[in-house]
Amino acid sequence: MRERRSDRGVWTERAGVWIEGAARDLGYAARGLRREPLFTAGVIVTLALGLGANAAMAGLLDRLLLRPPPHVRDAGRVARVAVEHTGRDGRPYAMGTMSYPEFEDLRTLARAFEEVAAARADEVTLGSGADAAQVRAELVSGGYFRLLGTRPALGRFFGEDEDRAPAGTPVVVLSHDFWRRQFGADRAALGSTVRLDGGEFTVVGIAPRGFTGAGIEPVDVWVPLAAGAAASFPGGWREMRYFNAAAVVARLRPDVAPSAAAEDATRALRAGAAAAGASDDEDAHPPRVVLGALAPGRVAGGAATSETRVALWSGAVALVV
């Protein structure tokens, strides 16, 4: 017992010496900083900039790579669909877009998905003449909003009945920011018409604030894929198996793992091509479907791994330093 009390006394004495030395060093540093006000200001500004830049970088990485797009319900089960081909040199490469017949194959034949939707980013001309301006549009299939599980801020979203061949229905959903800029957040915008690429489109809904669809880039307007494609796509695009018309997203069924969903989608894609009699120069290496998460820093169908988070934060800090 005496030995334990002795050890405790030694440690107490050492702690007292350390605290006294630290206080003396801090006092010396404070006096030195007071004598050099310009140097002191430089140190403070440098620390503030470094801390602020690290915080900004962390927030940017979180928004772009780890956090899924806003207003997407259960985003962990929504995946981007790509098709991996094998080039003539034997190396695989992935295509992030696919043809409309391939999209239809996945939508009708793949049982691992609750819903499959197509989307194509584009720029369209708003208005005409001197007042014309370019706006960011997304041409989406009728099930797009239902797949994402998003609710409109005002009005409604369009559906599959308004995305039918040959030209769909000329309706448009406005982003919240575009509605505020163009219409001053006036509810009377619902039912009005806007001129897009020379056509008249009726406003049926306003998206919630911050909604960007399945991507992270801002969007001004959403129109049915059929209606938007009628003006910019070649004739017969719905039957062209080698015209990559749009990107595809899919919602996985709750009981299906991403790997199993990718295998099922691959079988659906190959079955559709075989039924259509499509010739393939790569029969030795047929294409296969690969799935990716909405947020690049996450795994398809799940959350970001701890290794991904650590690597991203460490890289951000090192970059700033």
Secondary structure, 3 states (H helix, E strand, C coil): CHHHHHHHHHHHHHHHHHHHHHHHHHHHHHHHHHHCHHHHHHHHHHHHHHHHHHHHHHHHHHHHHHCCCCCCCCHHHEEEEEEEEECCCCCEEEECCECHHHHHHHHHHCCCEEEEEEEEEEEEEECCHHHCEEEEEEEECCCHHHHHCCCCCEECCCCHHHCCCCCCCCEEEECHHHHHHHHCCCHHHCCCEEEECCEEEEEEEECCCCCCCCCCCCCCEEEEHHHHHHHHCCCCCCCCCCCCCEEEEEEECCCCCHHHHHHHHHHHHHHHHHHCCCCCCCCCCCCEEEEEECCCCCCCCCCCCHHHHHHHHHHHHHHHC
